[in-house]
Amino acid sequence: MSGFASQTGGYKLLTTSANISAYPTKVVGIFVASASATPTITIYDSASTGTTTKVVDTFTPVSATWYTIPVSTSAGLYVVVGGTVSATVVFA
């Protein structure tokens, strides 16, 4: 067995807030294709649309940028998007 850790997974393209996974998951990262009009992203550990447990606090994304987010969630994955954002969340 090699020691190679694959940083691949499923994906979901977002332009609005969305529940990414209703089950515990691993976040690989987010690629922001475009962002304008006061864009923001907040990531929550939630199986539905709960906003109690933040994984990543609100940040302002930049277009054409990959954000590595190597975390695991215990409940699920919910991403809240503000402004105008087109982003792909990669999770495993």
C-alpha positions in Angstrom: 0.0 0.0 0.0 1.3 3.4 -0.8 1.1 6.4 1.5 -0.7 8.5 -1.1 -3.8 10.2 0.2 -6.3 11.1 -2.6 -7.8 14.5 -2.3 -10.8 13.8 -4.5 -14.5 13.3 -3.8 -18.0 14.1 -4.8 -18.9 17.7 -5.7 -21.8 20.1 -5.7 -22.0 23.3 -7.7 -23.5 26.1 -5.6 -25.0 29.5 -6.6 -27.2 29.6 -3.5 -27.1 28.2 0.0 -27.4 24.4 0.1 -27.3 21.3 2.2 -24.3 19.4 0.7 -24.5 16.2 2.8 -27.1 15.0 5.4 -24.4 12.6 6.8 -21.0 13.1 8.4 -18.4 13.9 5.7 -15.0 15.1 4.9 -14.6 18.5 3.2 -11.8 18.6 0.7 -12.3 22.3 -0.4 -14.2 24.8 -2.4 -13.3 26.3 -5.8 -14.9 29.7 -6.3 -15.4 30.3 -10.0 -17.0 33.7 -9.6 -17.9 36.1 -6.8 -19.4 39.6 -6.8 -22.0 41.8 -5.1 -20.6 41.4 -1.6 -20.0 37.6 -1.7 -19.7 35.5 1.4 -19.5 31.8 2.3 -20.0 30.2 5.7 -19.7 26.4 6.3 -21.7 24.6 9.0 -21.6 21.1 10.5 -25.3 20.3 10.0 -27.3 17.5 8.5 -30.0 20.0 7.4 -30.0 23.8 7.4 -28.8 24.4 10.9 -26.5 27.3 11.6 -25.4 26.5 15.1 -22.0 24.8 14.5 -19.7 26.7 12.3 -16.9 24.8 10.6 -15.6 27.9 8.8 -16.8 31.4 9.8 -18.0 33.8 7.2 -15.4 34.8 4.7 -15.3 36.8 1.5 -14.3 34.5 -1.5 -12.2 35.6 -4.4 -13.0 34.5 -8.0 -10.8 31.8 -9.6 -9.6 30.6 -6.2 -9.3 27.1 -4.6 -9.7 27.0 -0.8 -8.4 23.8 0.8 -10.5 22.9 3.8 -9.3 19.6 5.3 -12.0 19.0 8.0 -14.5 16.3 8.9 -18.0 17.0 10.0 -19.9 15.0 12.6 -23.5 15.7 11.4 -23.4 16.8 7.8 -22.4 19.7 5.6 -24.4 22.9 5.0 -23.0 25.9 3.0 -24.5 29.3 3.2 -23.8 31.7 0.3 -24.4 35.4 0.3 -24.1 37.8 -2.6 -23.4 36.4 -6.0 -21.2 33.3 -5.9 -20.6 30.3 -8.1 -18.6 27.7 -6.3 -18.0 24.0 -6.3 -17.7 22.2 -3.0 -15.7 19.0 -3.1 -16.4 16.5 -0.3 -15.7 12.8 0.5 
